[in-house]
């Protein structure tokens, strides 16, 4: 299988590290090689090698901030147009208004008969129905495990382990930044101080709006709605309240009542109706989600036969999200042997 990468940020570097480490394992397990033949990044440069790019050399150049361009892949040539490529890993940036430029990259790749793995929430939250239809028409896969809980295998759990069960409700801590801030505030810090520390540690962006306003969690609820229930709710139909208006006094009151405030994204099925919302909730310590602190994410799934099932794990990180990409690539590889 030949792979092309669009966007060489932290996530794809983590994926390349894992791919390099697992080269022999892939050959032994699946009897095949996965070759990275093209990479394209607007800042770091472009490379194409039909025989496979040397991953160790590539990682070295990336770590040393060297420009990668060597004339083998022009600016005008899109990764999607390269016939030798079977699968594209898309990891550029996007927004929750248009989903671009990631949306356009994904659409072009699928339209050209390439499987796509992405960690971009915007295109999946906004344009899933359209993109999934293009994938089906071209007999290729669109995978996006890393969009909700980073490398924590949420979709794998739902698709494989819960196959045949009926999911009735999903509740989760879907944003590690907001959870970290609330955890720090419950220890006595102010919102401003907790946010500042989160930014220093790299948990929050310079502009934390998507995290603290609940927009990131809302996007993940939208993704879960069509992944789990086959319903495209639309961001505008998911009531959302962030954590930026929560006072230290409110946290203290909750603590005195034996509760912790957490930003909860949820979906509920009642008959044929699916509803979603994002809001801070004061949860008793008997609630498993109440005890999830720091940047950890968690999802609790209520099913007809098993009752409540919960999965927790890191919501961010180079190797963690890189593993989500690797896992999706393996799924496509297994499904197309």
N, C-alpha and C positions, 0 to 999 in steps of 0.2 A: 504493500500500500504506500502510495506517495502522498505526502502531506505538504501543504503550503500554509504559511502563517501570515496573517495581516495584523500588525500591531505587536511590537516587541516590548511590552511592559513587564511588570512584575509577574503577572499570571503566566504569560507564555514562557518567561525565563524559567519559572518553576516547572512547567511542563517539559521544557527541553532538558532540564536536569534529570527529571524522572525518566524520560525517554532514553537518555544516555545510560543511566544506571540499569535500566531494564532491557537493554538490547539483547543480551544472551537469553534472558528469561523468555522474551517474546518468541525467539527462535525455537527454544525448547518446548514451550507451551503450545504455540500455535503454528509452528513450522513456517513462519513468515518473517520478513523484515519490514519494519516501518521506516521509510526513508523520508527525511525532511529535505525537500528539493528546492523550496523557494521560501524566502522571507521578505516582507516588505513593511517598512516603517518610515513614516514621513520625516522623522528626525534622525533615525539611526542608520538608514540606508536600505538598499535592496540587493539581494543575492539570488542567483539561480544556478543550480548544479543538478543535472539530470541523474548523476550517479549518487547523489546524496551529499548534503552539506556536512562537513566535519563538525559534530556537535560540541566537542571539547574546545576546538578552536573558536567556534561561534560564541560559546559562553565566555571564553577568555576575552574576546574582543568587546563583548557587551559589558563585562565587569570593568574593563579598562576604558569604557566610554569611547571606543574607537568607532569611526564610521565604517560601515560594512560594505558600502557600494564598491563594486569592482568592475562595473561595466557589463556584467552578465545579465542584468535585468533592468530595462529602461524604466523611467518614470511613467511613460505612456502605456506600458504593458501591465494589464491587470492580472492578478494572481488567478482570478476566475477564468481567464482566457487561455491559460496554459493547459494544453490537452493532457499532458502526462500526469496531472494532479488529480487524485481521487477524492481527497478530503481537504477542506479548508478550516483552519482554526481561526476564528474571528475574535479579536480582542482589542478593538480600538475603543474610542469613547463614544458615548451617545447621550441623549437627553430624554426626558419624559414628555417632550412636546412633539418631536418629529421622529425620534428614534435614530436619526442620522448622526454621522455617516454610516454607522454600523448597519442600519437597516438596508441601505443601498448595497453595501458589500455582501450581506447575507443573501439578499434577493438575487443579485447577479450570480453568485456562486451556485445557488440552487437552480436557477434558470439554465446554467451551463452544465447541469448534471453532476454537480459536486456535492458530496455529503458536507454538512456544516456542523461544527461544534462551536458554541459561543458561550461567553460568560456575561454578555451584555444584557442587562435587564430591559432597557428601553424598547428595543425592537420586539422582544418577546411579549412584553406587557401590552404594547400598543398595536402590534401588527401580527399577532400569532396566527389568526385564522387565515390571513392572506399568505403568509410565509409557509404555513403547514400545507396549504393547498398546492403551492408551487412545488414543494418537496414531493408530495404525493404524485403530482402530474409528471415529475421527472424521475420517479422511482428512486429517490434518495432520502436520506435521513437528516432531520434537524434535531440536534441534541443540545440541552442547556442545563445540565445538572448543577453547574456552578452558579446559577443565577439566584438561588434562594438561600442555601446554607453553605456556600463555599464548597468544600470537599466532603462535607457530611452527606452521606448517600440518601437523601430524602426521596428522590424520584425512584431510585432503585428499590428502596423499601416498599414504596407504594405499588410499583409495577410488578415486582416479583414476589415479595414476601406477603403482601396483602391482596394478591390477585384472587378474585372471586369473592372477597369480602365486600361489604358495602360501607363506604365511609360516610359518616353522618355529620361529623364536625371536625374542624381543624383549628387549633389555637396555638400561637407561637410567639416566641421572642425572636423576631426576624431581623433586628438591627443591633449589631454589637456595640456600635458607638453610643446609641441612646441608652442601652443597658449599662454600659460602663459609667456613663454620666450619672444615671440614677443610683447606681451602686455607690459611687463616690459621694453623692449628695446625702445618701442615707447614713454615711459615716461622719457627716457634719460639715461637708464642704458646700460652697455655693455653686449655683449653676455655672456661673462665669468661670470660676476656678476649675471646676470639673471639666468643662469644655476645653479650657486652656491646656490642662494636663493631657487630655485625650488627643489634642492636636500635637503636642510635643512628642507623644508616644507614637504618632502616626495612625491612631485609630480614627481620627476625624480629619476631614479635609479643611483647607483654609476657609472655604465657604461651606459651613456645616448644614446648610438649609435642608437638604434632602433627608439628612439624618434626624435632626431635632424637630422638624415639622411633620415627620412621619411619612414623607413622600416615598422614601426608599422602601419602607415596610409596606406601603400601599401598593407599590409596583410588584412586590413579591406576592401579596395577596391576589393580585390580578393574575399573575402567572400560575399560582396554585389553583385558581378557580377553573381555568381551562385545562390544566394538566390533570386535575383530579376529577372535576365534575363535567368537563367538556362545555363549560359555559364561559363566554367572554363577557365579564361584567362591565368592563370599561372603567378607567380610573375615576371618572366623574361620578360613578355610581357606588363608590366605596367611601363612606363618610370617614373622615380622617382628622384626628386631633393629635398634635405632637406633644413633646415634653417641655417645650420652651416656656410654658406658662405655669409649670408646676413649682410651687414654692417650697422652701425648706420646711415651713410650718406644716404643709400638707403631708410631707414625708414623715415628719416627726409624729403627727397625729396618727398616721397609718401604723407607724412603728409601735406606738403606745397601745394600739388596738391589736397588736400581734400580726400586722400585715406588712407587706412590701409592695410598693408601687412599681409596676412594670409596664412597658409599652407593649400591648398585645395586638397582634394582627390575627383576625379570625375569619372563618368561613363556616356557615351553618346551612344544612340542608333540611328543609321542612316541606315535605311532600315533593313537589317538583320545583320548588322555589329555592334558589341559592342566594344568600345574602352575605356580604362581607363588610368588615369595618376595621379601623385601626384607632386605638385609643389607650390612654393610660388607665390601668385598673389596679385598685388596691386588693391584693390577693392575700388570703390567709396563708400562714406558713405551712398549712396542711396541703396546699396546692403546690404540686411539683414545680410549676413555673415560677412560683414566688421565690424559690431558693436558687434560681439560676442567676449568678452574679457576673460582674466583669464583662468581657467582650464575648462570652459564650452565647451561642444561639441554641434554641430548642424548639421542637415542634411536638405537640401532643395531638395524636390522631384518635378520634373516637370511632370505632367500627361496630357493626351489627353483631359480629360473632366473637371478636377478641376483646371488645370493650376498649379501654384506653391503652394506647401504645405510645411511648415517648422516645424520641431520639435527640441527643444533644451532641454538640461538637463546635469546633471553631467556625466563626462566621467570616473569617478573612485570613490572609496569609499567603505567602508565595507558594510554598509547597502544598499547602492545604487546597488552595483553589487550582493550582497546577494539577493536583491529583484528580480534581473533578473533570478537568479536560482529558486527562489520561484515561479515566474511567469511561467517559463517553466515547473516546476513540476505540477503546477495547470493545465496547458494546457494538459499535458499528462494524468493527472487524469480525466479531463473532457472528453477527447477523448476515454477513455477506461472504462467508467462507464458501 
